[in-house]
Amino acid sequence: MTERHPETTSARRIERLATLPLFHNLEGRRVVLAGNSEAALWKAELLAATGADLHIFARDDAQMFSGLAGDIPGGSVSVHARGWQPADLSDSAIAVGDIEDEDEIRAFVAAARQAGVPINIVDKPDHCDFAFGALVNRSPLIVAISTDGAAPVFGQAIRTKIEAMLPAGLKAWAQAATDWRPAVQARDLPFSLRRAFWERFAGRAMAEPERAPDSDDRAELFKALDRLESAHDGTGRVTLVGAGPGDPELLTLKAIRALQSADIILYDDLVSPGVLEFARREAKRMLVGKTGYGPSVKQSDINALIVSLASQGKHVVRLKGGDPGIFGRAGEEIDACAAANIPVAIVPGISAAQGAAASLGLSLTHRDHARRLQFVTGHARSGDLPDDLDWQAMADPHATTVIYMARATLAGFRDRAVAAGLDPQTPAIAVLAATRPDEARVAATIATLPERLGELPASGPVLVMVGHALGSALSEIASVPDQRRA
């Protein structure tokens, strides 16, 4: 087996964006709006709500904005009963034009470019440096939705959905975060403790979003922070996280929270890019993968790396395909951390067996056919079939057996299990890349399946399930299209 070393990965952390969402602080800054339609009035209300120093050039219809000027939601509003001039754009943070005439649009855009001012022409995306999205307002918590101008109605529908999901009371929690942040920052805490405080804050807010936080909440959160600070000795922590079989939608909420609080993520080759999309963007990522009969990072190197990074005060997330406690060598990593007095938490994941069975629409147990479920590994440290498997158990007609990493040793497994009494006609299914878009399957009997593994792609994780509970799937796999995404 070729030795491999841990490597920092530079794979992209985010898919391509049509536009970059930004939140501008316009408090007290000059903003120019040219126009006098209903759309211009709405943009004026929106801009005034930010506390901007808003200058509206309304030509001969300044009266339209009199209500806004008399009841300003924030900042200041100056309405000018004339058209705009190039000098009006100087020193502006942004400029917005509700203009229909093409010559005037070009002139407005040119003046803004000359002044170095980002510009938006209402409903004219080809002339815009930025766009207004649909807003969910729980200020200071604000959610903006953009479809890059392609489908504003779709954006509005999404906004309505999010509005229903975010209780109005979150506004008070967001304001409390603004008010309490200086006290947290004044303590000059390491990142891990600041993060822990805000995780507790967010947990409390999401548990009781309809009520406003009070002095008791503040006191309890800061007392918890005091306890964390007094106990903190500079040592980090380790979280073993199950990434599931590949489909990122199978991640647990707890796994996502761990990924979003990580400083460093050590992940296997079996972890899909979609899972890593949930990780904190700033987290460093290191590939420490193992491939069957191919280049692999030594487990001792992984153990040492985990301990070294956590000893530097980092939150290390060890991200493993499937469930970390099923053939993931989690025990060795836990022991290494325990020897170094580093705390370890485990976040279970959907196992590859569960994912494969669900993808096939099967139950791994059945009261008529399988009262027992057993997971076994297809190879030992040497890479050969393990010698110490209980072959009488493997031959049990009332069990479903799931064999991990069985591609190279399945023929030997069959021979030994059949010799121990396993019916050669027992249904067996091999699944490659379970739950992923490139999932592939072969169904046969255990007698013939080893010779048919060549029908699967040459690379990728293969799981084999054997047992009479799978019988109903044999005739269906070849004839029924993939139903995983139905």
SVG drawing of the C-alpha trace seen along z (x, -y; Angstrom):
<svg xmlns="http://www.w3.org/2000/svg" viewBox="-48 -72 52 98">
<polyline fill="none" stroke="black" stroke-width="0.4" points="0.0,0.0 1.4,-3.4 2.0,-5.8 0.1,-9.1 0.5,-12.2 -2.1,-14.6 -2.5,-17.5 -4.2,-20.9 -6.8,-21.1 -7.5,-24.1 -10.7,-22.9 -13.3,-25.6 -15.4,-26.2 -18.4,-27.7 -20.1,-27.3 -20.2,-30.1 -22.2,-33.1 -24.2,-35.1 -23.7,-38.2 -22.0,-39.0 -24.4,-39.8 -23.2,-42.7 -24.8,-44.7 -24.0,-48.4 -23.8,-50.6 -25.4,-53.8 -25.9,-55.5 -25.2,-59.2 -23.8,-58.7 -25.0,-60.6 -27.3,-58.6 -28.8,-59.9 -32.2,-58.9 -33.4,-60.2 -37.0,-59.6 -40.6,-60.3 -42.6,-57.1 -44.2,-54.7 -41.1,-52.5 -38.9,-55.5 -41.1,-56.2 -40.6,-52.6 -36.8,-52.8 -36.8,-56.1 -38.5,-54.6 -36.1,-51.7 -33.0,-53.9 -34.3,-56.3 -34.8,-53.3 -31.0,-52.7 -30.3,-56.1 -28.8,-57.5 -28.6,-61.2 -30.9,-60.7 -31.2,-63.3 -34.2,-62.8 -34.2,-64.6 -37.9,-64.4 -38.1,-67.0 -41.6,-68.6 -43.2,-66.0 -41.6,-66.6 -45.0,-66.4 -45.0,-62.6 -42.3,-62.4 -43.8,-64.9 -45.2,-62.1 -41.8,-60.5 -40.0,-63.8 -42.5,-64.5 -42.1,-61.0 -38.6,-59.8 -37.9,-56.3 -34.2,-57.2 -31.4,-59.5 -32.5,-62.6 -34.4,-63.1 -34.0,-66.1 -36.4,-66.4 -35.2,-68.6 -37.8,-69.8 -35.5,-69.5 -33.7,-67.0 -30.3,-65.6 -27.0,-67.0 -23.6,-65.3 -22.3,-67.2 -25.1,-65.8 -23.5,-62.4 -20.2,-63.5 -19.2,-61.9 -22.3,-59.6 -22.2,-56.1 -24.6,-54.8 -26.9,-56.2 -30.3,-54.9 -32.1,-56.1 -35.7,-55.4 -35.3,-56.5 -36.9,-55.4 -35.3,-57.6 -32.3,-55.7 -30.2,-58.8 -30.7,-60.0 -29.9,-56.5 -26.6,-56.5 -25.8,-60.0 -26.7,-59.0 -24.6,-55.9 -21.6,-57.9 -21.9,-60.5 -21.9,-57.8 -18.9,-56.1 -17.0,-59.4 -17.8,-60.0 -16.9,-56.4 -20.4,-55.7 -22.0,-52.2 -25.3,-52.6 -28.7,-50.9 -31.2,-51.7 -34.6,-50.4 -35.7,-47.4 -32.7,-47.8 -30.2,-45.2 -27.8,-45.7 -27.0,-49.1 -26.7,-48.1 -23.6,-47.6 -25.9,-46.2 -29.4,-45.0 -32.1,-45.2 -33.2,-41.8 -36.4,-40.7 -36.0,-41.5 -37.0,-39.8 -36.8,-42.5 -36.0,-41.6 -33.5,-44.4 -30.7,-44.2 -31.3,-40.7 -31.9,-41.1 -32.3,-38.4 -31.9,-39.4 -32.9,-37.1 -31.7,-37.6 -32.5,-35.8 -30.1,-38.0 -33.1,-39.7 -34.2,-36.6 -37.4,-35.9 -38.4,-38.6 -41.7,-36.8 -39.8,-33.7 -37.7,-35.7 -40.8,-37.1 -42.2,-33.6 -39.0,-32.6 -39.2,-35.7 -42.7,-34.8 -41.5,-31.3 -38.7,-32.7 -41.0,-35.2 -43.1,-32.4 -40.0,-30.5 -38.5,-33.5 -40.6,-34.6 -40.9,-38.4 -39.4,-38.0 -36.0,-37.3 -35.7,-41.0 -35.4,-41.5 -32.7,-38.7 -30.7,-40.3 -30.9,-43.7 -29.7,-42.0 -26.7,-40.6 -25.9,-44.1 -26.2,-45.4 -24.2,-42.6 -21.4,-42.2 -19.2,-45.0 -19.2,-43.3 -18.1,-40.0 -15.4,-41.7 -14.1,-43.6 -13.1,-40.3 -10.5,-39.7 -11.4,-36.0 -9.9,-33.4 -12.1,-32.6 -13.3,-29.3 -14.8,-31.0 -16.4,-33.8 -17.9,-31.2 -19.1,-29.1 -20.9,-32.2 -22.7,-33.0 -23.6,-29.3 -25.3,-29.4 -27.0,-32.7 -28.2,-31.3 -29.5,-28.1 -31.5,-30.1 -32.9,-32.5 -34.0,-29.7 -35.5,-27.8 -37.7,-30.8 -37.8,-33.1 -41.2,-34.6 -40.1,-36.3 -37.7,-39.2 -34.5,-38.4 -34.2,-40.0 -31.6,-40.7 -31.9,-37.1 -30.9,-35.8 -27.9,-38.1 -26.8,-37.1 -27.1,-33.4 -25.2,-33.6 -22.4,-35.6 -22.2,-33.3 -21.8,-30.3 -19.0,-32.3 -17.3,-32.9 -17.3,-29.1 -15.9,-28.4 -13.2,-31.1 -12.1,-29.8 -11.9,-26.2 -10.1,-27.1 -6.5,-26.0 -5.7,-26.7 -6.5,-23.1 -8.8,-22.7 -11.4,-20.0 -12.1,-17.3 -15.4,-16.3 -15.8,-13.1 -18.6,-13.7 -20.4,-11.3 -20.7,-12.7 -23.2,-10.1 -22.9,-8.0 -22.6,-11.0 -26.0,-12.8 -25.5,-16.1 -29.2,-16.2 -28.6,-13.2 -26.4,-15.3 -27.8,-15.7 -28.3,-19.2 -25.7,-18.5 -23.2,-17.6 -23.9,-20.9 -23.4,-22.8 -20.1,-21.1 -18.9,-21.9 -19.9,-25.5 -17.8,-25.9 -14.7,-24.1 -11.3,-25.6 -9.8,-22.7 -11.6,-19.8 -9.8,-16.6 -11.8,-14.6 -11.7,-11.3 -11.9,-10.7 -15.4,-9.3 -16.7,-12.7 -18.6,-14.3 -18.0,-18.0 -21.7,-18.7 -21.1,-17.9 -18.1,-20.2 -20.3,-23.0 -21.9,-23.2 -18.6,-23.9 -17.5,-27.2 -15.9,-29.0 -12.8,-30.1 -12.1,-26.5 -8.9,-25.0 -9.4,-21.7 -7.0,-18.8 -7.5,-15.5 -6.4,-12.5 -7.9,-9.9 -7.5,-6.2 -8.2,-4.3 -8.7,-0.6 -5.5,1.1 -4.3,-2.4 -2.5,-5.4 -3.5,-6.0 -2.5,-8.2 -1.3,-6.1 -3.6,-6.0 -0.8,-6.9 -0.2,-10.1 -3.8,-11.0 -3.9,-10.4 -0.8,-12.6 -2.2,-15.4 -5.5,-15.5 -3.7,-15.7 -1.2,-18.3 -3.9,-20.6 -6.2,-20.3 -3.3,-21.0 -2.9,-24.4 -6.4,-25.3 -8.2,-24.4 -11.6,-22.9 -10.7,-19.9 -13.6,-18.2 -12.7,-14.7 -15.2,-14.2 -15.7,-10.5 -17.9,-9.0 -21.0,-7.2 -21.0,-6.9 -17.7,-7.5 -18.2,-4.5 -18.6,-1.9 -15.3,-0.8 -14.0,-4.4 -11.1,-3.7 -12.8,-6.2 -11.6,-4.1 -8.0,-4.7 -8.5,-8.4 -10.5,-8.6 -7.7,-6.7 -5.1,-9.1 -7.1,-12.1 -7.7,-10.6 -4.0,-10.0 -3.4,-13.7 -6.3,-14.8 -8.2,-16.3 -12.0,-16.3 -13.8,-14.4 -17.4,-14.5 -19.0,-12.2 -21.7,-13.1 -23.2,-10.0 -24.1,-9.9 -26.3,-7.9 -24.3,-4.7 -23.6,-3.6 -25.8,-0.5 -28.7,-2.7 -28.2,-5.0 -28.0,-2.1 -31.1,-0.3 -33.1,-3.6 -31.9,-4.3 -33.1,-0.8 -36.4,-1.2 -35.5,1.8 -35.7,2.7 -32.7,4.5 -34.8,6.4 -38.0,8.4 -39.9,10.4 -40.3,13.3 -36.8,13.2 -34.3,11.3 -34.4,10.9 -30.8,9.9 -28.5,7.4 -24.8,7.7 -22.1,5.4 -18.7,6.9 -15.5,5.6 -14.4,7.3 -10.7,7.0 -8.3,7.1 -5.2,4.9 -3.4,7.1 -6.0,6.3 -7.1,10.0 -10.4,11.4 -10.4,11.5 -9.7,14.9 -11.7,14.3 -15.2,13.8 -17.8,16.0 -18.7,18.1 -21.7,19.8 -23.1,16.3 -22.4,15.3 -24.4,18.4 -27.4,17.6 -30.5,17.6 -32.3,15.3 -29.8,12.5 -29.0,9.7 -25.3,9.3 -23.7,6.0 -20.1,6.3 -18.1,3.1 -15.0,2.8 -15.8,6.1 -14.9,5.5 -11.6,7.5 -12.6,10.2 -16.2,11.0 -15.4,14.3 -13.5,15.6 -16.3,14.4 -18.9,16.4 -16.8,19.5 -16.3,19.5 -19.9,18.6 -21.4,21.2 -19.0,23.8 -20.4,22.9 -24.0,23.5 -25.1,20.2 -27.6,21.0 -25.9,20.1 -29.3,18.7 -29.4,16.1 -30.2,12.7 -27.2,10.3 -26.9,6.7 -23.7,4.7 -24.1,0.9 -21.4,-1.5 -21.5,-5.2 -24.7,-4.8 -27.0,-7.9 -24.8,-9.8 -25.7,-10.9 -23.4,-8.2 -24.8,-5.4 -24.7,-2.0 -26.1,1.4 -25.8,5.1 -28.3,7.6 -27.8,11.4 -27.4,14.3 -24.4,14.6 -23.3,17.5 -22.9,15.3 -22.5,11.7 -18.6,11.8 -18.2,12.5 -20.6,9.7 -18.8,6.9 -16.9,6.1 -20.2,4.6 -19.7,1.7 -17.3,-1.2 -13.8,-0.5 -13.5,-3.2 -15.7,-4.1 -16.9,-2.6 -18.8,0.7 -21.1,2.1 -22.6,5.6 -25.8,6.7 -26.7,10.4 -30.0,11.9 -33.5,13.1 -34.9,9.7 -33.5,8.3 -35.3,10.8 -38.0,8.5 -35.4,6.2 -33.7,8.7 -36.3,8.5 -36.9,4.8 -33.4,3.3 -33.0,4.0 -36.5,2.9 -37.3,-0.1 -35.5,-3.4 -33.6,-5.1 -36.2,-6.3 -33.9,-8.1 -34.9,-11.5 -38.6,-10.9"/>
</svg>
